Amino acid sequence: MSAFPRSSDNLNGGPERPNQVRRDELEGAVRETLSHQVAVAHPLSADPAGQAIRRANRIRRRRAGVGLALGVATTVLISSGMAQLAEDTSRQGPPIVVIGDPDPSDRSIPSATSAAPTTAPSAGRLLAGVLITADGKRLAQPTVGPAERAHPLPNGGGLLVVGAETTAGRSLWVTQNDGLVQVLLAGASQIVLAPDGTQVAWRDGADLLVAGVVGTQLIGTVRTPAPDGAEPVRFVGDHVLVRLDPSSPGHVLWRPGTGDLVVGSERSTLNVYGALPDGRLVGQVTTSDPRGACLAVLDPDRGLKPVRTACGPQLSRDGVGEISADARWLLVNGSLGKTDKALLVDLHRLETPLTVVPAGPPATGAVAWRTESEASYVDSSGNLVRVDVKRALAGKSAETSPVPGLQPGDRPVLVTGS
C-alpha cells in the first residue's frame, strides 16, 4: 500500500477534462497557437542584412582611410552623413566636411625617408604628389589627390595638404602620422595657411572665411563679404592679405573678427613676399620706371602705400618669393639679361639701382627657408635646389639634386614650415 492516497488522473483535483472535442474547436486552437508563434520574433542564428551593412561600412572606412579622390570622398560623405562646422547662421555655410576613419586596418604609416617607395600606386588612384622636406627627405603619405602645398600640423602630428585646383575647387586635407586621413575643406576657390599652421583662410561663394586649426578640426570660423574675384593670398601677422582681382594690381588687409573687409584705393601692389620686423611689408609694385615692376616697402597703416621703392633687374610677376626668418634676405624670381634666375636680394640695401645676386634656376611653387641663410625650392625640372647665402655671395651656384624615386608625371611638393 502506498504511503500517499491515490489521486485521480486529473492532477488539480478538479473535474476531469472532457475527451470529446469538436473539429471546429480543435482547428481554432491550432490556429491560435500558430498565430502566437508567428507574432513572437525569434532571434536568427545568422543576420545576412546586418552582415552586408557591416561589410559595406568596413569598405567605406577603408576607402576613407586611404583617401580617395575628392569626388569619391564627397559621395561617401553624402551617403554616410556630412558634418558641417558651426558658423554664422545668417547664410548657408561652406562645404566644410570631416572624414573619420575608426578602422585602423590598411593604414600606411607616413615616415621620412630618402628612399623610393617599394610599390607603385594602385591603378585608378590619384597621386598626391611627392612630398619632400626642405632638407630633401621624402615623406610617404596616403594618396589624397593632387597636392599643391603642404605644411606641418601645429602639433607636429602630421601634415595639412592643400589640393591642386580642380573643376570642383580646392580641398584641404589632414594626414596624420598614424595614417588617418581627413578632409577639412571641399570646393574652395583658394586656400591659404598661416605660417605656423594654426589658421586657414579661403574663399567660399561671396565670402572670405578664416578658421582655426585644432587637431583635425576647423573651429571659430569668421567670415566677411568680399568683392567679386577677391581671394586670400597669405597671412601677415593677425591679418589676411587679400588680392582684390587676380588679373590686376591691388591688395587689402583684413583682420578677422574686427569688422568687414574694407576696400581702399591702393591699386599698385602686384605681389607681397612677407613682413619686416616693424610690421611693414615687402612687395612688388607697378611704377612709371621704365625697368618695370620694382620692390617696395609697404605701410599697412596707410593702406599698403609704398614708402620706399628699389628698381633694377626685371622681377617676375609670378609671385614666387619668400623672406628669410630674420627678414634680411629675399629670394625671388627674376631675370638677369635674358636669363631667368632665382635672385637673392639684401633687404638691408633696398635702393635704386637694386643690387641682386643670382642664386639658382627659377623657383616653382613654395620657397622654404631652413635657416636664416639657407633656402630650398623645387625648379621646373622637379629637382630640389638648395641656396646658401654665403655661397651665392661668393659667386658659387646653388646645389641642385634630383628627388629620389620620382616616376614620370610625379611632381615634388615642398613642405613649408618644416
C-alpha positions in Angstrom: 0.0 0.0 0.0 1.3 3.4 -0.9 2.0 5.9 1.9 0.1 8.6 -0.1 -3.5 8.3 -1.1 -4.0 7.6 -4.8 -5.2 10.8 -6.6 -7.3 10.9 -9.6 -5.9 11.2 -13.2 -6.7 15.0 -13.1 -3.7 16.3 -11.0 -5.5 19.5 -10.0 -8.1 17.5 -8.3 -10.9 19.2 -10.3 -13.3 17.6 -12.7 -11.8 15.5 -15.4 -11.2 17.1 -18.9 -13.8 16.1 -21.5 -12.4 13.8 -24.1 -14.9 14.9 -26.7 -13.6 17.9 -28.7 -15.4 19.2 -31.8 -13.4 19.6 -35.0 -14.0 23.4 -35.3 -12.7 23.9 -31.7 -9.6 21.9 -32.5 -8.9 23.8 -35.6 -9.4 27.1 -33.8 -6.9 26.1 -31.1 -4.3 25.2 -33.7 -4.8 28.5 -35.5 -4.5 30.4 -32.3 -1.3 28.6 -31.3 0.3 29.1 -34.7 -0.6 32.9 -34.7 1.1 33.3 -31.3 4.2 31.6 -32.6 4.3 33.9 -35.7 3.9 37.0 -33.6 6.9 36.2 -31.5 10.2 37.4 -33.1 12.8 34.6 -32.6 16.5 35.6 -32.9 18.1 34.4 -36.1 21.3 32.4 -36.0 22.6 34.4 -39.0 21.8 38.0 -40.0 22.5 38.4 -43.7 21.3 42.1 -43.9 23.4 43.1 -40.8 26.4 41.3 -42.3 26.0 43.1 -45.6 25.7 46.5 -43.8 28.8 45.9 -41.6 30.8 44.7 -44.7 29.7 47.9 -46.6 30.8 50.0 -43.6 34.2 48.4 -43.5 34.7 49.0 -47.2 33.6 52.7 -46.7 36.1 53.2 -43.9 38.9 51.6 -45.8 38.2 53.9 -48.7 38.3 56.9 -46.4 41.4 55.6 -44.8 43.4 55.6 -48.0 42.0 58.9 -49.1 40.1 58.5 -52.3 39.8 61.3 -54.8 37.7 64.3 -53.7 34.7 63.3 -55.8 34.5 59.8 -54.4 35.1 61.1 -50.9 32.2 63.5 -51.3 29.9 60.7 -52.5 30.9 58.7 -49.4 30.1 61.7 -47.2 26.7 62.2 -48.7 25.8 58.6 -48.1 27.2 58.4 -44.5 26.3 61.9 -43.3 28.1 65.2 -43.6 29.2 67.2 -40.6 29.3 70.9 -41.0 31.2 73.1 -38.6 29.0 75.6 -36.7 29.2 79.1 -38.2 27.3 82.3 -38.7 23.7 81.2 -39.3 22.9 84.2 -41.5 23.6 82.1 -44.6 24.3 78.6 -45.6 27.8 77.5 -44.5 30.6 76.5 -46.9 31.2 72.8 -47.7 33.3 72.0 -44.7 33.4 68.3 -44.2 35.1 65.9 -41.8 36.0 62.4 -42.6 36.7 59.9 -39.8 38.4 56.5 -40.1 37.8 54.4 -37.0 39.1 51.3 -38.7 42.9 51.2 -38.5 43.3 48.4 -41.0 45.0 49.1 -44.3 46.7 52.2 -43.0 50.1 53.2 -44.3 52.3 54.9 -41.7 53.9 58.1 -43.1 57.6 58.3 -42.5 60.5 60.5 -43.5 62.9 58.6 -45.8 65.2 59.4 -48.7 64.5 56.0 -50.4 61.9 55.5 -53.1 58.7 53.6 -52.3 58.9 49.9 -53.0 55.5 49.6 -54.6 53.8 51.7 -57.2 50.3 53.3 -56.6 47.4 51.1 -57.4 45.7 51.7 -60.8 43.0 54.3 -60.6 44.3 56.2 -57.7 45.2 59.9 -57.9 48.8 60.7 -57.0 49.2 63.0 -54.0 52.4 64.4 -55.4 55.8 63.6 -53.9 56.0 65.5 -50.6 59.6 66.4 -49.6 61.0 68.4 -46.7 63.4 71.4 -47.2 66.4 69.1 -46.5 65.4 66.7 -49.2 63.7 63.9 -47.2 60.8 62.3 -48.9 57.6 61.8 -47.0 55.5 58.7 -47.6 51.9 59.8 -47.4 48.5 58.3 -48.3 47.1 59.3 -51.7 44.7 62.2 -51.2 44.6 63.6 -54.7 46.9 66.0 -56.5 48.7 68.3 -53.9 49.7 71.9 -54.4 51.1 72.8 -50.9 51.8 71.1 -47.6 52.5 72.3 -44.1 53.1 70.5 -40.8 50.2 70.4 -38.3 50.8 72.7 -35.3 51.3 69.7 -33.0 53.7 68.0 -35.4 51.4 65.0 -35.7 51.0 65.1 -39.5 50.5 67.4 -42.4 48.0 69.9 -43.8 47.8 69.3 -47.5 46.2 71.8 -49.9 44.9 70.1 -53.0 45.5 71.4 -56.5 42.7 73.3 -58.3 40.1 71.1 -60.0 36.7 71.7 -61.6 35.2 71.1 -58.1 37.6 73.6 -56.5 40.4 73.0 -54.0 40.4 70.8 -50.9 42.3 70.8 -47.6 43.4 67.5 -46.1 44.9 66.3 -42.9 47.2 63.3 -43.0 48.2 62.2 -39.5 51.3 60.3 -38.7 49.3 57.2 -37.7 47.8 57.1 -41.3 44.5 58.8 -40.6 43.2 60.9 -43.5 40.5 63.6 -43.2 39.3 66.3 -45.5 38.6 69.6 -43.8 37.5 71.8 -46.7 36.0 70.9 -50.1 35.1 73.1 -53.0 37.1 76.2 -52.0 38.4 78.5 -54.8 41.6 79.4 -52.9 43.1 78.1 -49.6 45.9 79.8 -47.6 47.6 78.5 -44.5 49.2 80.6 -41.7 53.0 80.2 -41.3 52.5 78.3 -38.1 49.7 76.1 -39.5 47.2 77.3 -36.8 44.8 79.1 -39.2 43.4 78.7 -42.6 41.7 81.2 -44.9 39.6 80.5 -48.0 37.1 81.9 -50.4 33.6 80.4 -50.5 30.9 81.9 -52.6 30.7 85.6 -51.9 32.6 85.5 -48.7 36.1 85.2 -47.3 36.5 82.9 -44.3 39.1 82.2 -41.6 39.1 79.4 -39.1 41.5 77.9 -36.5 43.1 74.5 -37.0 42.9 72.4 -33.8 43.8 68.8 -34.1 41.8 67.6 -37.1 39.0 70.2 -36.9 38.3 73.8 -38.0 36.9 76.0 -35.3 35.9 79.6 -34.7 35.0 80.4 -38.3 34.8 84.1 -39.1 33.5 85.4 -42.5 33.3 88.7 -44.3 31.7 89.7 -47.7 34.3 90.2 -50.4 34.3 91.8 -53.9 34.0 89.5 -56.9 37.3 87.9 -57.6 38.9 88.8 -54.3 41.0 85.9 -52.8 43.2 85.4 -49.8 46.9 85.5 -50.6 48.8 85.0 -47.3 48.6 85.6 -43.6 50.5 88.6 -42.3 50.6 88.6 -38.5 47.0 88.6 -37.4 45.8 89.9 -40.8 44.9 88.2 -44.0 46.3 89.7 -47.2 43.6 89.8 -49.9 44.2 90.3 -53.6 41.2 92.2 -55.0 41.5 90.9 -58.6 43.8 88.1 -59.8 44.3 89.9 -63.1 45.1 93.4 -61.7 47.3 95.0 -59.1 45.8 95.9 -55.7 45.6 94.3 -52.2 43.9 94.9 -48.9 44.5 93.7 -45.4 41.6 92.2 -43.4 41.8 91.5 -39.7 39.2 88.7 -38.9 36.9 89.4 -36.0 37.3 93.1 -36.0 35.0 94.1 -38.9 34.3 93.6 -42.5 36.9 93.8 -45.3 37.2 97.5 -46.3 38.4 98.1 -49.9 40.7 101.1 -50.2 42.2 102.9 -53.2 45.5 101.1 -53.4 46.0 99.6 -56.9 49.8 99.3 -57.3 50.8 96.1 -55.5 51.4 93.1 -57.7 52.8 90.7 -55.0 53.7 90.6 -51.4 56.6 88.4 -50.1 56.5 88.9 -46.4 56.9 91.3 -43.5 59.7 93.2 -41.8 60.2 93.2 -38.1 58.5 96.6 -37.8 55.3 95.2 -39.4 55.8 96.8 -42.8 55.6 94.5 -45.8 57.9 93.9 -48.8 56.2 93.6 -52.1 56.3 94.2 -55.8 54.6 97.3 -57.2 54.0 98.9 -60.6 55.7 102.1 -61.2 56.5 104.5 -64.0 60.1 103.3 -64.0 61.0 102.0 -67.5 62.6 99.0 -65.9 59.1 97.7 -64.9 58.0 96.4 -61.6 60.0 97.4 -58.6 60.5 96.2 -55.0 58.8 98.3 -52.4 58.3 98.7 -48.6 54.6 98.9 -47.9 53.0 100.6 -44.9 49.9 98.6 -43.7 48.8 101.6 -41.6 48.5 103.7 -44.8 46.5 101.2 -47.0 49.7 99.4 -48.2 51.1 102.7 -49.7 54.7 102.3 -50.9 57.0 104.3 -48.7 60.3 103.2 -50.4 61.0 101.6 -53.8 64.0 100.0 -55.3 64.1 99.3 -59.0 66.7 97.4 -61.0 66.7 93.9 -62.6 63.4 92.7 -64.0 61.4 90.8 -61.4 59.0 88.1 -62.4 55.3 88.7 -61.8 54.6 85.1 -60.9 54.5 85.9 -57.1 57.1 83.3 -56.2 59.3 84.6 -53.4 59.9 84.5 -49.7 61.7 86.5 -47.0 64.1 84.8 -44.6 63.1 84.4 -40.9 65.4 87.2 -39.9 63.9 89.4 -42.6 67.4 90.0 -44.1 67.1 88.2 -47.4 64.5 87.9 -50.1 64.6 85.0 -52.6 62.5 86.0 -55.6 62.3 85.1 -59.3 63.6 87.5 -61.9 65.9 87.8 -64.8 69.5 89.0 -65.5 69.8 89.9 -69.1 67.8 87.3 -71.0 68.3 84.5 -68.4 65.6 83.7 -65.9 67.0 83.2 -62.4 66.1 83.0 -58.7 67.6 86.2 -57.3 68.9 86.9 -53.8 68.1 90.4 -52.5 69.6 92.1 -49.4 66.7 93.8 -47.8 69.1 96.0 -45.7 70.1 97.6 -49.0 66.9 98.5 -50.7 67.9 101.3 -53.1 67.9 102.1 -56.7 69.6 100.6 -58.7 68.7 97.4 -56.9 71.6 95.0 -56.4 70.7 91.3 -56.7 72.8 88.1 -56.7 71.9 85.1 -58.9 71.0 82.2 -56.6 70.0 79.4 -58.9 67.4 78.4 -61.5 63.9 79.9 -61.2 61.7 78.5 -58.4 58.4 76.9 -58.9 55.9 76.7 -56.0 56.9 77.5 -52.4 60.2 78.7 -51.1 61.2 77.3 -47.7 63.9 79.0 -45.6 65.6 76.2 -43.5 67.7 78.7 -41.5 68.4 82.4 -41.8 70.9 81.8 -44.6 69.7 78.6 -46.3 66.6 78.2 -48.5 65.2 75.4 -50.6 62.8 75.2 -53.5 61.9 73.0 -56.5 62.8 74.0 -60.0 60.9 73.4 -63.3 62.7 70.1 -63.8 61.5 68.7 -60.4 64.9 69.0 -58.8 65.5 70.2 -55.3 67.5 73.4 -55.2 69.4 74.5 -52.0 70.6 78.0 -51.8 73.3 79.0 -49.3 73.6 82.8 -48.9 77.4 82.7 -48.4 77.9 80.5 -51.5 75.7 82.8 -53.6 77.6 85.9 -52.4 80.8 84.2 -53.3 79.6 83.6 -56.8 79.1 79.9 -56.4 76.0 78.2 -57.9 73.3 76.6 -55.8 73.3 72.9 -55.1 70.8 71.0 -57.3 69.8 67.4 -56.7 67.2 65.1 -58.1 64.4 63.9 -55.8 64.8 60.1 -55.4 62.2 57.8 -56.7 60.4 60.2 -59.0 58.1 58.5 -61.5 57.0 60.0 -64.8 54.3 62.5 -64.1 55.3 63.0 -60.4 55.7 66.5 -59.2 57.6 67.2 -55.9 55.7 69.4 -53.5 57.9 71.2 -50.9 56.6 71.1 -47.3 57.0 74.6 -45.9 57.4 75.3 -42.2 59.4 72.0 -41.8 
